[in-house]
């Protein structure tokens, strides 16, 4: 049972029903792939020496804060043991070898960010900022013009043609490229000479030649993610994400379309600064992130990803006002909301930042993640998750499992224990993988913060 006020929950629920009703027009999702589940892996997690391989291993690996950004790999021979020319490949090589050896990793995202100090035009406070991004800056390269940056192009060319000494190559193992991290926050992208245009235009002019002439030429089947934005509070250093996203789509619409995937970052609890919102309440921020995409006819059939999330953006922990069951339930519910709203015949991605430190090290979280992944992968949602207008509300997601095929229904109650009529269903599975038969003479079950998957009989029986 959470500490949320039920009246506030119902008020928010009515608003969410309006939002989600618009999403229902998107139609049936595509089959949910393993890459709908993702994680970031960084040095604090012992990566790349030991990429997590316990319960609930995600299908997608995102390389960010992983010691392989531009400033790490191309420090001009500084802070690098035994550098080869201007590049320091040892950490990336370890990742490439680990990825090649792990069949559970079905896709990898490389995220661009952190301009090396030597390449920046006017780097403010450029220097070590911790193990994740030493000697990097958000300032644009000094050679950036409206035709791009030779320094950036040189790096991208070296990256996409690189192979480890063991013969494991970037072009074979890394197919997804996020063209910059959280660009509406000047912590990560501050641009350079204002005569080159606004911050969005400067970034577009830098990455477009690299995408068109280098990545697509060197990486067969490359998929390009729009530069991500975050839900940071608008300020003098953080542009409202809606403004940035709309400007970026306009650039791709009027110049050259370079992106295959519309991408952003939304954490469960970090904005607004209210730590006790549920996934269902937080979903309104995701809907706002999708406004630019959904309002542009050139983008409405484009897959969308939220490739960085967790409970919060400070220490990635679940707030203590929630019970352990609610926290594990929120992991599953956040995945369900994303996948079920992916769009007609599309799939989406939700990647957990510091997955190993948050989910992988907590057996209850890991079990919930493992089983919601097992239940969902390969299946199809017929419409987005939605709730009824009862007090307290019940949420449901109509689903068809991959095997059988078997009709199913995910169901939960964010406020806690609620009696639910499961008449017509054969059994239900919980987040520990346990299947419980439903008594047809007394089909009422108690649902709560951890979703159940109700199952019918396979249609081929």
C-alpha positions as CSV (number, residue, x, y, z in Angstrom):
1,X,0.0,0.0,0.0
2,X,1.5,3.4,-1.0
3,X,1.1,6.6,0.9
4,X,-0.6,8.4,-2.0
5,X,-3.8,10.2,-1.4
6,X,-6.6,8.4,-3.2
7,X,-8.5,11.5,-4.1
8,X,-5.4,13.0,-5.8
9,X,-4.8,9.6,-7.5
10,X,-8.4,9.6,-9.0
11,X,-8.0,13.2,-10.1
12,X,-4.8,12.4,-11.9
13,X,-6.4,9.2,-13.2
14,X,-9.2,11.1,-15.0
15,X,-6.6,13.3,-16.7
16,X,-4.5,10.3,-17.6
17,X,-7.6,8.5,-19.1
18,X,-8.0,11.5,-21.5
19,X,-4.4,11.3,-22.5
20,X,-4.4,7.5,-22.9
21,X,-7.6,7.5,-24.9
22,X,-5.8,9.4,-27.6
23,X,-3.1,6.8,-27.6
24,X,-5.6,4.0,-28.1
25,X,-6.0,5.2,-31.7
26,X,-2.5,4.0,-32.3
27,X,-3.7,0.5,-32.7
28,X,-2.0,-2.8,-32.0
29,X,1.7,-2.7,-31.1
30,X,4.3,-4.7,-33.0
31,X,5.7,-7.9,-31.4
32,X,7.6,-6.8,-28.3
33,X,11.4,-7.4,-29.0
34,X,14.0,-8.1,-26.4
35,X,15.5,-4.6,-27.1
36,X,12.4,-3.1,-25.5
37,X,14.3,-3.9,-22.3
38,X,17.6,-2.1,-21.8
39,X,20.3,-1.0,-19.4
40,X,23.2,1.4,-19.1
41,X,26.4,-0.2,-18.1
42,X,29.2,1.9,-16.6
43,X,32.5,1.6,-14.7
44,X,30.7,1.9,-11.3
45,X,28.9,-1.4,-12.1
46,X,32.2,-3.2,-12.9
47,X,31.6,-3.0,-16.6
48,X,32.9,-3.9,-19.1
49,X,34.8,-6.6,-17.2
50,X,31.6,-8.2,-16.0
51,X,28.5,-7.1,-17.9
52,X,25.6,-8.3,-15.7
53,X,24.4,-11.8,-16.5
54,X,22.1,-12.6,-13.6
55,X,18.3,-12.7,-13.5
56,X,16.6,-10.2,-15.8
57,X,19.4,-9.4,-18.2
58,X,18.1,-6.8,-20.6
59,X,18.3,-7.3,-24.3
60,X,19.8,-3.9,-25.1
61,X,23.0,-2.3,-23.7
62,X,23.4,1.5,-23.8
63,X,27.0,2.9,-23.6
64,X,26.9,6.2,-21.8
65,X,28.9,7.2,-18.7
66,X,30.8,4.0,-19.7
67,X,34.2,5.5,-20.4
68,X,33.8,5.4,-24.1
69,X,32.6,8.9,-25.0
70,X,34.5,11.2,-27.3
71,X,36.6,12.8,-24.6
72,X,37.6,9.3,-23.3
73,X,38.4,7.7,-26.6
74,X,40.0,10.8,-28.2
75,X,41.9,12.7,-25.6
76,X,44.8,13.5,-27.9
77,X,47.1,11.1,-26.1
78,X,46.3,12.5,-22.6
79,X,45.2,10.3,-19.7
80,X,45.6,7.2,-21.7
81,X,47.9,4.3,-21.0
82,X,49.7,3.1,-24.1
83,X,47.7,5.2,-26.5
84,X,47.6,4.3,-30.2
85,X,48.0,7.6,-31.9
86,X,45.4,10.0,-30.5
87,X,42.9,7.3,-29.6
88,X,42.6,5.2,-26.4
89,X,40.6,2.1,-27.3
90,X,41.2,-0.2,-24.4
91,X,37.9,0.3,-22.6
92,X,35.9,0.1,-25.8
93,X,37.8,-3.0,-26.8
94,X,36.8,-4.7,-23.5
95,X,33.2,-3.8,-24.2
96,X,33.4,-5.1,-27.7
97,X,34.8,-8.4,-26.6
98,X,32.3,-8.8,-23.7
99,X,29.4,-8.0,-26.1
100,X,30.6,-10.5,-28.7
101,X,30.8,-13.2,-26.0
102,X,27.3,-12.5,-24.5
103,X,24.4,-13.8,-26.6
104,X,21.8,-12.2,-24.3
105,X,22.8,-8.7,-25.6
106,X,20.7,-8.3,-28.7
107,X,21.6,-4.7,-29.5
108,X,23.9,-1.9,-28.4
109,X,23.4,1.9,-28.4
110,X,26.4,4.2,-28.5
111,X,25.7,7.7,-27.1
112,X,27.7,10.6,-28.3
113,X,28.7,13.3,-25.9
114,X,31.6,15.2,-24.1
115,X,33.8,17.2,-26.6
116,X,37.5,16.7,-25.7
117,X,39.0,19.9,-24.2
118,X,41.6,20.1,-27.0
119,X,38.8,20.2,-29.6
120,X,36.5,22.8,-27.9
121,X,36.3,26.4,-28.9
122,X,35.8,28.0,-25.5
123,X,35.6,25.3,-22.9
124,X,34.3,26.5,-19.5
125,X,35.9,24.6,-16.6
126,X,37.1,21.9,-19.0
127,X,38.9,19.3,-17.0
128,X,38.3,16.1,-15.0
129,X,34.7,15.7,-13.8
130,X,34.9,12.2,-12.4
131,X,35.5,8.8,-13.8
132,X,32.6,8.9,-16.3
133,X,33.7,12.0,-18.3
134,X,37.2,13.3,-17.6
135,X,38.5,16.2,-19.6
136,X,35.3,16.8,-21.5
137,X,33.1,19.8,-22.2
138,X,29.7,20.6,-23.5
139,X,31.2,23.3,-25.7
140,X,31.1,22.7,-29.4
141,X,34.3,21.9,-31.3
142,X,36.3,25.0,-32.4
143,X,36.2,23.9,-36.0
144,X,32.4,23.6,-36.2
145,X,30.8,25.4,-39.1
146,X,27.6,25.0,-41.0
147,X,29.2,22.1,-42.9
148,X,30.1,20.2,-39.8
149,X,33.3,19.6,-37.8
150,X,36.3,17.9,-39.2
151,X,37.5,16.9,-35.7
152,X,34.1,15.3,-34.9
153,X,34.0,13.5,-38.3
154,X,37.5,12.2,-37.7
155,X,36.5,10.7,-34.4
156,X,33.3,9.2,-35.8
157,X,35.1,7.6,-38.7
158,X,37.7,6.1,-36.4
159,X,35.0,4.9,-34.0
160,X,32.9,3.2,-36.6
161,X,35.8,1.5,-38.3
162,X,37.4,0.3,-35.1
163,X,37.9,-3.4,-34.2
164,X,39.3,-4.8,-31.0
165,X,42.6,-6.8,-31.2
166,X,40.3,-9.9,-31.0
167,X,38.5,-8.9,-34.2
168,X,35.3,-7.7,-32.6
169,X,34.2,-4.6,-34.6
170,X,32.0,-1.6,-33.8
171,X,30.3,-1.8,-37.2
172,X,29.1,-5.3,-36.5
173,X,28.2,-5.0,-32.8
174,X,26.9,-1.5,-32.4
175,X,24.0,-0.6,-34.7
176,X,22.2,2.2,-32.8
177,X,23.7,5.7,-32.4
178,X,22.2,8.3,-30.1
179,X,23.5,11.5,-31.6
180,X,24.0,13.4,-28.3
181,X,23.0,13.1,-24.7
182,X,20.4,15.4,-23.1
183,X,20.9,18.2,-25.5
184,X,18.4,20.6,-24.0
185,X,20.6,20.8,-20.9
186,X,23.7,23.0,-21.4
187,X,25.6,20.7,-19.0
188,X,25.8,18.4,-22.0
189,X,25.5,20.7,-25.0
190,X,26.3,24.4,-24.8
191,X,27.2,25.0,-28.5
192,X,29.8,27.5,-29.6
193,X,29.8,30.5,-31.8
194,X,26.2,32.0,-31.8
195,X,26.7,33.2,-35.3
196,X,26.3,29.6,-36.4
197,X,22.7,29.6,-35.2
198,X,20.8,28.4,-32.1
199,X,22.0,25.4,-30.1
200,X,19.7,23.0,-32.0
201,X,21.1,24.2,-35.4
202,X,24.7,24.0,-34.3
203,X,24.2,20.4,-33.2
204,X,22.4,19.4,-36.3
205,X,25.1,20.9,-38.5
206,X,27.7,18.9,-36.5
207,X,26.1,15.5,-36.5
208,X,24.3,15.5,-39.9
209,X,27.5,15.0,-42.0
210,X,28.7,12.3,-39.6
211,X,25.4,10.4,-39.9
212,X,25.0,10.7,-43.7
213,X,28.6,10.4,-44.8
214,X,30.2,8.2,-42.2
215,X,27.9,6.2,-39.9
216,X,25.6,5.1,-42.7
217,X,28.6,4.3,-44.9
218,X,30.5,2.3,-42.3
219,X,27.7,0.6,-40.4
220,X,25.3,-1.6,-42.3
221,X,21.8,-1.2,-40.9
222,X,22.7,1.7,-38.7
223,X,19.8,3.1,-36.7
224,X,20.0,6.8,-35.6
225,X,18.3,8.1,-32.5
226,X,17.5,11.8,-32.2
227,X,19.6,13.6,-29.7
228,X,17.9,12.9,-26.4
229,X,16.3,15.6,-24.2
230,X,15.6,15.4,-20.5
231,X,12.7,16.6,-18.3
232,X,14.9,19.0,-16.5
233,X,13.3,22.1,-15.0
234,X,13.4,24.9,-17.6
235,X,16.0,27.5,-16.6
236,X,18.7,29.7,-18.1
237,X,20.8,26.6,-18.8
238,X,18.0,24.1,-19.6
239,X,15.6,24.7,-22.6
240,X,12.1,23.3,-22.2
241,X,12.2,19.9,-23.9
242,X,9.1,20.7,-26.0
243,X,10.9,23.6,-27.6
244,X,14.0,21.7,-28.3
245,X,12.2,18.7,-29.7
246,X,10.0,20.8,-32.0
247,X,13.0,22.7,-33.3
248,X,14.9,19.5,-34.0
249,X,12.1,17.9,-35.9
250,X,11.7,21.1,-37.9
251,X,15.4,20.9,-38.8
252,X,15.1,17.3,-40.0
253,X,11.9,18.1,-41.9
254,X,13.2,21.1,-43.7
255,X,16.8,19.9,-44.3
256,X,17.8,16.2,-44.4
257,X,16.0,13.6,-42.3
258,X,18.7,11.7,-40.4
259,X,17.0,9.9,-37.6
260,X,15.1,6.6,-37.4
261,X,14.0,6.8,-33.8
262,X,12.6,9.6,-31.7
263,X,14.3,9.5,-28.3
264,X,14.1,11.2,-24.9
265,X,14.8,10.6,-21.2
266,X,12.1,10.5,-18.5
267,X,12.8,9.2,-15.0
268,X,10.0,8.0,-12.7
269,X,10.4,10.6,-9.9
270,X,12.9,13.4,-10.7
271,X,10.7,16.1,-12.4
272,X,8.7,17.7,-11.1
273,X,10.6,17.3,-7.8
274,X,7.9,15.0,-6.3
275,X,9.3,11.7,-5.2
276,X,6.0,9.9,-4.6
277,X,4.4,9.9,-8.0
278,X,3.5,6.5,-9.5
279,X,4.3,5.4,-13.0
280,X,0.7,6.0,-14.0
281,X,0.9,9.7,-12.8
282,X,4.4,10.1,-14.3
283,X,3.1,9.0,-17.7
284,X,1.7,12.4,-18.4
285,X,5.4,13.6,-18.8
286,X,6.0,10.9,-21.4
287,X,2.8,12.0,-23.2
288,X,4.3,15.6,-23.2
289,X,7.5,14.3,-24.6
290,X,5.6,12.7,-27.5
291,X,3.7,15.9,-28.4
292,X,6.1,17.0,-31.0
293,X,6.3,13.6,-32.6
294,X,2.6,13.0,-32.6
295,X,1.9,16.4,-34.1
296,X,4.2,16.0,-37.1
297,X,2.9,13.8,-39.9
298,X,6.5,13.1,-40.9
299,X,7.2,11.4,-37.5
300,X,4.0,9.8,-36.3
301,X,5.0,6.4,-37.7
302,X,8.5,6.7,-36.2
303,X,9.4,4.4,-33.3
304,X,10.0,6.2,-30.0
305,X,12.4,5.3,-27.1
306,X,12.9,6.4,-23.6
307,X,16.5,5.2,-23.4
308,X,17.4,6.5,-19.9
309,X,15.2,6.0,-16.9
310,X,15.3,4.9,-13.3
311,X,13.4,5.7,-10.1
312,X,15.2,9.1,-9.8
313,X,18.1,11.0,-11.4
314,X,20.0,11.5,-8.2
315,X,20.8,8.1,-6.7
316,X,18.4,5.9,-8.7
317,X,16.7,4.5,-5.7
318,X,13.0,4.0,-5.1
319,X,11.6,6.4,-2.5
320,X,11.1,4.9,0.9
321,X,7.5,6.0,1.0
322,X,6.8,3.1,-1.3
323,X,6.8,-0.5,-0.1
324,X,9.3,-2.9,-1.6
325,X,6.4,-4.6,-3.5
326,X,5.4,-1.2,-4.9
327,X,8.9,-0.5,-6.0
328,X,9.2,-3.8,-7.9
329,X,5.7,-3.3,-9.2
330,X,6.6,0.1,-10.6
331,X,9.5,-1.5,-12.6
332,X,7.0,-3.8,-14.3
333,X,4.3,-1.1,-14.7
334,X,6.7,1.4,-16.2
335,X,7.7,-1.3,-18.8
336,X,4.0,-2.1,-19.5
337,X,3.0,1.5,-20.0
338,X,5.9,2.1,-22.5
339,X,5.5,-1.1,-24.5
340,X,1.7,-0.9,-24.7
341,X,1.8,2.7,-26.0
342,X,4.5,2.0,-28.6
343,X,2.1,2.6,-31.5
344,X,0.6,0.7,-34.4
345,X,2.9,-2.1,-35.4
346,X,5.8,-0.4,-33.6
347,X,8.0,-1.3,-30.6
348,X,9.7,1.0,-28.1
349,X,12.6,0.8,-25.7
350,X,13.0,1.6,-22.0
351,X,16.6,1.5,-20.7
352,X,17.5,1.7,-17.0
353,X,20.4,3.9,-16.0
354,X,22.7,2.1,-13.5
355,X,20.7,-1.0,-14.0
356,X,23.2,-3.2,-12.2
357,X,23.3,-1.0,-9.1
358,X,19.5,-0.6,-8.9
359,X,17.8,-3.7,-10.3
360,X,20.6,-6.2,-10.7
361,X,21.6,-6.0,-7.0
362,X,18.1,-6.3,-5.6
363,X,16.7,-9.8,-5.9
364,X,13.1,-8.7,-5.7
365,X,13.6,-6.1,-8.4
366,X,15.6,-8.5,-10.6
367,X,12.9,-11.2,-10.4
368,X,10.1,-8.7,-11.3
369,X,12.2,-7.5,-14.2
370,X,13.0,-11.0,-15.4
371,X,9.4,-12.2,-15.4
372,X,7.8,-9.1,-16.9
373,X,10.4,-9.4,-19.7
374,X,9.7,-13.1,-20.1
375,X,6.0,-12.5,-20.3
376,X,6.1,-9.6,-22.7
377,X,8.8,-10.4,-25.3
378,X,7.3,-11.7,-28.5
379,X,3.8,-10.8,-27.5
380,X,1.5,-8.0,-28.8
381,X,-0.6,-5.4,-27.0
382,X,-4.0,-4.7,-28.7
383,X,-4.2,-1.3,-27.1
384,X,-2.5,0.9,-24.5
385,X,-2.9,0.1,-20.8
386,X,-5.8,2.0,-19.4
387,X,-7.9,2.3,-16.2
388,X,-11.5,2.2,-15.1
389,X,-13.2,5.0,-13.2
390,X,-13.8,3.0,-10.0
391,X,-12.5,4.1,-6.7
392,X,-9.7,3.0,-6.4
393,X,-9.0,2.5,-10.1
394,X,-7.9,-0.7,-11.7
395,X,-5.4,-0.8,-14.7
396,X,-5.5,-3.3,-17.5
397,X,-3.5,-4.1,-20.6
398,X,-5.0,-6.5,-23.2
399,X,-2.2,-8.7,-24.5
400,X,-1.6,-11.8,-26.6
401,X,1.3,-14.0,-25.6
402,X,3.9,-15.2,-28.2
403,X,3.2,-18.9,-27.6
404,X,-0.2,-20.4,-28.4
405,X,-1.1,-17.7,-29.1
406,X,-2.5,-17.2,-25.6
407,X,-4.9,-14.3,-24.8
408,X,-3.8,-12.5,-21.7
409,X,-4.5,-9.4,-19.6
410,X,-2.1,-7.5,-17.3
411,X,-4.0,-6.1,-14.3
412,X,-3.0,-4.1,-11.2
413,X,-4.2,-1.5,-8.7
414,X,-1.7,1.3,-7.9
415,X,-3.4,2.1,-4.6
416,X,-3.0,-1.4,-3.2
417,X,-5.3,-4.4,-2.7
418,X,-8.5,-4.5,-4.7
419,X,-10.9,-7.4,-5.4
420,X,-11.0,-8.2,-9.1
421,X,-13.4,-10.5,-11.0
422,X,-11.2,-12.8,-13.1
423,X,-14.1,-14.7,-14.5
424,X,-13.3,-16.3,-17.9
425,X,-9.6,-16.5,-17.2
426,X,-7.7,-19.8,-16.5
427,X,-4.9,-18.6,-14.3
428,X,-2.7,-15.7,-13.4
429,X,1.1,-15.3,-13.2
430,X,2.9,-13.0,-10.7
431,X,6.2,-11.3,-10.8
432,X,7.9,-14.3,-9.2
433,X,6.9,-16.6,-12.1
434,X,4.3,-18.4,-10.1
435,X,1.1,-19.5,-11.9
436,X,-2.1,-19.7,-9.8
437,X,-5.3,-21.4,-11.1
438,X,-8.5,-19.3,-11.0
439,X,-11.5,-21.1,-9.4
440,X,-14.4,-20.7,-11.9
441,X,-16.9,-21.0,-9.0
442,X,-15.2,-18.1,-7.1
443,X,-13.2,-16.1,-9.7
444,X,-12.5,-13.1,-7.5
445,X,-8.8,-12.5,-6.9
446,X,-6.9,-9.7,-5.0
447,X,-4.8,-7.5,-7.2
448,X,-2.3,-4.9,-6.0
449,X,0.8,-2.9,-6.9
450,X,2.5,-5.8,-8.6
451,X,0.9,-6.6,-11.9
452,X,-0.6,-10.1,-12.6
453,X,-0.8,-11.5,-16.1
454,X,-4.2,-13.3,-16.4
455,X,-4.1,-16.1,-19.0
456,X,-6.8,-17.7,-21.1
457,X,-6.7,-20.8,-23.2
458,X,-4.4,-20.8,-26.3
459,X,-6.5,-20.1,-29.4
460,X,-5.2,-23.2,-31.1
461,X,-6.7,-25.5,-28.5
